[in-house]
Every structure is written in structure tokens, then in C-alpha cells.
């Protein structure tokens, strides 16, 4: 799968998030990379300060980063339908971290 097609899937997954939530997202960028250098099996990563942890002193900081790892996802999926599903799960999972939802809660909700 090409990088541009994969990026379209990430964009489609972001479009599935309700507008009231995407409007609440603040100072965050979503990127696609091949793999994470430290954990080559990692599918996605949120780096930043979750909205629930920001205080009145928050400002002048670089955007939070949500990275979706194309090569890791493609390697674990059997076909295009599986890739579409895994991209959606990964994007929702990482966006949830931006909103301050932790790993345990995500697993309980089925977004592990």
C-alpha cells in the first residue's frame, strides 16, 4: 500500500471521530511514519500533554504528536480490509490519549 493511500485511511479515520470531539482537539498534529525506532511493532504513539493535564500555564509549546506507523500496521494485517480497521482503531486509540484516556480504560472499552 502506498504512503498516500495509507494517509487517506488515517484521514478517513479522523473523519469518523464526531465533530464535537475534533473541534475540541487542540495543538495536535497527526503524522504517518514507517516504524517507531524504539519499538518496531508499535502501531501508534501519542506524545504531548493531554487536554486533561493542561493548566493555565500551558502555552507556547510545540504541538502534540499522534504518529501512526504504516509499516507495523501493514505487517500485522492480512489484507486491505484489516488495514482499514486497524488504522481506525489506532487513530481512535491515540486521539483518546490526547483527551486523557489511559491504556487501561481504552482496553476496557475495547480500543486496546
Secondary structure, 3 states (H helix, E strand, C coil): CCHHHHHHHHHHHHHCCCHHHHHHCCCEEEEEECCCCCCCCCCEEEECCCHHHCCCCCCCCCCEEEEEEHHHHHHHCCCHHHHHHHHHHHHHHHHHHHCCCCHHHHHHCCCC
